[in-house]
Amino acid sequence: GEIRVFVSRKSAQDPVAEATKQFARLGMEKTRGRNGVLIFVAPASRSFAVIGDTAVHNKCGQEFWTRLTADMTGLFKAGDFTGGLIKGIEAAGVLLASHFPRQADDIDELPNDVVEG
C-alpha cells in the first residue's frame, strides 16, 4: 500500500472533494493494487480528509474511515497536530499491512515526501 500526506496552503470548504482532486493529481489511483491512501490537511480552514483508493475502501468500509477521522479530530482539537497525523498514518499502515501484505516483488510506487500545494 501507499500512504501520502498532502498539506494545502489554501482553505478547503469541502476537504473530501479537495482530497479527491489531489488524489487524482498525484496519480495515486495508478498503484498496482489500487491501495493508495491520502491524508489531506488544510490548516487554514482547520479541515482534513482521509481517502483511499477502491481496493482499500472495499476492504475496510466506511466504518474504518469514520473511526479514523474521529480519532484524528480528537488529537487535532487537543492541539496535537503531529500526533493526529501520526495516528492517521499508523492506522492506515496497519490496515494496508493486514489486507495488502508486502510481496517479494513490491516496489515503492509513489514518492514518500509530504506534498504541499
N, C-alpha and C positions, 0 to 999 in steps of 0.2 A: 504494500500500500504506500501511498504518497500523501504526506501532510504538508500543507503550505500555510503560511500566515501572510495576510495582506493588511497593511495599515494604510487607511485612506487619510489624505490630508484634508479632504472635504467632509462636510456633513453628509449624512446619509438618511434621507427621510424614510426610505424603505431599504433597510440593510440586507434583507434577503434578496431583493431584486439587484442591488449593487453587488452582492456576493456572487450571484448567478452570472452577472455580466463579467466580473473579474475571473471567475472560474473558466469561462469560455475564452477570454482574452489570454489567459495564462496557458491555455491548451491542456487543462487538467483532465478533460474528457478523453484525451488520447492515450491514457495509460492502457497497457495491455489487458489488465484485469478490470478496468473501469472502477478502480478502487481508490480514487483520489478524494481527499478531504481538504476543504478550505476553511480556515478560520479568518473571517473578515472583521476588522475592527475599525470603527470610525470615531476616534476620540472627540472630535469637535462636536458631534451630536450625541455623544455618550451612548453609542449603539454598536451592536455587533451581530453577527450571524455565523453559524457553522453549518456548512452544507457538504454533502457527499455525493459522489457520482452514483449512477444507477445500481451497480452491484453492491456498494456499501449500504445504500438505503434499503435495498431488498433484503439484506442480511440483518439489519438492525431495526428497521421500522421507525416510526415517528416517536415512539416512547423513548428511545435512546437519545434522540436529538432534544426532546423536551427536558429530560433529566440532565443532560449535559449542559444545556444553556442555563438551566436553573442553578446548577452548581457554580457555573462561571459567573452568573449575575450576582450571586451572593458574595463572591470574593471581590468582584468589581465594586459593588456597593460599599464594601468594607474598606475600599481604597487599596486593595491588594491586586493591582493590575497584573503584575508579574505572576503572582500565584494563580490568577484566573486563566491566563494564557497557558501556564504550565499544566493546570488541571485539564484544559481542553485538549492540549497536545497529548498528554498521557492517556486520557480516556479514549481518544481516537486511536492512539497507538495500540492499546490493549484490544480494542475492537478489531482493528485491522489484523493484528497478530493472531487472534483467535479464528477469524474467518478466512484470512488470506495469509497462511503461514509462509515464511520465507522459503523459496525454492532454490535449488542449486544454481539455476541459470538466471536468478534475479539480478537485475541491474537497477541502478538509481535512474529512473526515467525522467524526473523533474529536478530542477535545482533546489537546494536546501536553504537558500537565503530567504530572509524576510523581505517581502516586496513592499515598497512604498509607492503611493501614487495618488 
